[in-house]
């Protein structure tokens, strides 16, 4: 099975107000990481101390890094139409969707699956379903948490382990069944076709 796990770090929790400061994505093929997309992003605003305390990303680390509008097309190209997975996926999807709409950018075409509600079904009875708790439960080797590339990698390994648990006869579940496990409608990024700018003949 081929999929891309992704994660963001941001300046806060409000899409459209707070900004992305890091994108990490890892392509998995048959449970093995095969390619990585990872970059810091200049949010063009100070990173609040509370956010830096969580993700370890400070203003001097992002100054001069690419802007989100220049990163989105290459992120979309990296993801293509592969299935996408993220832990608490709506959070990350809303941030990216806000910028995709703002800049009328290309976007990944694949279905987005949320590993959080799937984990609740596959591993009932855990004290909580934070990514760190699930990674520890599955004994997935770790380094840092709350950096985008590392968390994307952990999410990918988590998703692979869950697929193994619910496969029947070595056959992974159908996508429609995975969507059903999330208990939510299908989640996808908007696909925006840029409209040519019309000349204003009367604005002279």
C-alpha positions in Angstrom: 0.0 0.0 0.0 1.2 3.4 -0.9 0.3 6.6 1.0 1.8 9.9 2.3 1.8 10.8 5.9 2.0 14.6 6.6 2.2 17.0 9.5 2.4 20.7 10.1 3.8 23.0 12.8 2.0 26.3 13.1 2.1 29.6 15.1 -1.2 28.8 16.8 -4.4 26.9 16.4 -6.6 29.1 14.2 -6.5 28.5 10.4 -6.5 31.7 8.4 -5.2 33.7 11.4 -2.2 31.6 12.5 0.5 30.5 10.0 2.3 27.4 9.0 6.0 27.3 10.1 6.9 23.8 9.0 5.6 21.1 6.6 6.7 17.5 6.8 5.5 14.6 4.5 6.8 11.1 4.1 5.8 8.7 1.3 5.4 5.1 2.5 5.3 2.1 0.2 4.4 -1.2 1.8 5.2 0.2 5.2 8.6 1.6 4.3 9.4 5.3 4.1 10.6 6.0 0.5 10.7 9.8 0.1 10.5 12.9 2.3 9.3 16.4 1.7 10.3 18.7 4.6 10.8 22.4 4.9 10.6 25.3 7.4 8.3 28.1 6.3 8.7 31.8 6.9 5.4 32.9 8.4 6.3 36.6 8.0 5.3 37.3 11.6 6.8 36.5 15.0 6.2 33.0 16.4 4.5 33.2 19.8 6.6 31.9 22.7 3.9 29.3 23.5 4.2 27.8 20.0 8.0 27.8 20.1 7.9 26.0 23.5 5.9 23.2 21.9 7.6 22.8 18.5 11.1 24.2 19.2 10.9 26.4 16.2 12.0 30.0 16.7 12.0 33.2 14.6 15.7 32.9 13.7 15.1 29.4 12.3 12.4 30.5 9.8 13.7 33.9 8.8 14.5 33.8 5.1 12.9 30.4 4.5 10.5 29.9 1.6 7.0 31.5 1.9 4.0 29.1 2.0 2.8 30.3 -1.5 6.0 29.1 -3.0 5.9 25.8 -1.2 2.4 24.7 -1.9 2.9 23.8 -5.6 5.9 21.5 -4.9 4.0 19.9 -1.9 1.1 19.2 -4.3 3.4 17.7 -6.8 5.1 15.5 -4.1 1.7 14.2 -2.9 0.1 13.8 -6.3 -3.0 11.7 -6.0 -1.7 9.4 -3.3 -3.8 8.7 -0.2 -2.9 11.2 2.6 -2.9 10.4 6.3 -2.5 12.7 9.3 -3.1 12.5 13.0 -6.1 14.8 13.8 -6.2 15.4 10.0 -8.9 18.2 10.0 -6.5 20.5 11.9 -3.7 20.2 9.3 -6.1 20.1 6.4 -7.8 23.4 7.4 -4.5 25.2 7.6 -3.4 24.0 4.2 -6.9 24.6 2.7 -6.9 28.2 4.0 -3.6 28.9 2.1 -4.6 26.9 -1.0 -7.7 29.1 -1.3 -5.8 32.3 -0.5 -3.1 31.8 -3.1 -5.3 29.7 -5.6 -2.6 27.1 -5.4 -2.4 23.6 -6.7 -3.2 21.0 -4.0 -2.8 17.3 -3.3 -5.5 15.3 -5.0 -5.7 12.3 -2.8 -8.3 11.4 -0.1 -7.2 12.4 3.4 -7.6 9.9 6.2 -7.5 10.8 9.9 -5.5 8.3 12.0 -7.0 9.6 15.3 -10.5 8.2 15.1 -9.2 5.1 13.3 -6.9 4.5 16.3 -9.8 4.7 18.7 -11.5 1.9 16.9 -8.3 -0.3 16.4 -6.8 0.2 19.9 -9.8 0.6 22.3 -9.1 1.3 26.0 -5.9 3.4 25.8 -5.7 6.3 28.3 -5.6 8.8 25.4 -5.0 8.8 21.6 -2.3 11.4 21.3 0.3 10.5 18.7 3.0 10.0 21.4 0.8 7.6 23.4 0.0 5.5 20.3 3.7 5.5 19.2 4.7 4.3 22.7 2.0 1.7 22.7 3.3 0.3 19.4 6.9 0.6 20.5 7.7 2.6 17.4 11.3 4.0 17.7 11.3 7.8 18.3 13.5 10.8 18.4 11.8 14.2 18.7 8.1 15.0 18.8 6.3 18.1 17.5 8.5 18.6 14.5 6.7 18.0 11.2 8.9 15.5 9.5 9.3 13.3 12.6 5.6 13.4 13.5 4.7 12.6 9.8 7.0 9.6 10.0 5.4 8.4 13.3 1.9 8.9 11.8 2.9 6.8 8.8 4.2 4.0 10.9 1.1 4.1 13.1 -1.2 4.0 10.0 0.8 1.0 8.6 0.5 -0.9 11.9 -3.3 -0.2 12.0 -3.7 -1.4 8.4 -1.9 -4.6 9.3 -4.2 -5.1 12.3 -7.4 -4.8 10.2 -6.2 -6.5 7.0 -8.0 -9.8 6.2 -6.0 -12.5 4.5 -3.2 -10.1 3.8 -5.5 -7.8 1.9 -5.8 -4.2 3.3 -9.2 -2.8 3.9 -11.0 -0.9 1.1 -10.7 2.9 1.2 -14.4 3.2 1.8 -14.1 1.1 4.9 -11.2 3.2 6.2 -13.3 6.4 5.7 -16.2 4.7 7.6 -13.8 4.0 10.5 -13.2 7.7 10.8 -16.9 8.3 11.3 -16.7 11.4 9.1 -17.4 12.3 5.5 -14.6 12.1 2.9 -12.0 14.8 3.4 -10.1 16.3 0.5 -8.2 19.4 -0.4 -10.0 21.9 -2.8 -8.9 21.7 -6.4 -8.8 25.3 -7.6 -8.6 26.2 -11.3 -7.1 29.7 -11.5 -9.2 32.0 -13.6 -7.5 34.3 -16.0 -7.5 37.9 -14.8 -9.9 40.0 -16.9 -8.6 43.3 -18.1 -10.5 46.3 -16.6 -11.3 48.5 -19.5 -13.2 51.0 -17.4 -10.8 51.4 -14.5 -8.4 53.8 -16.3 
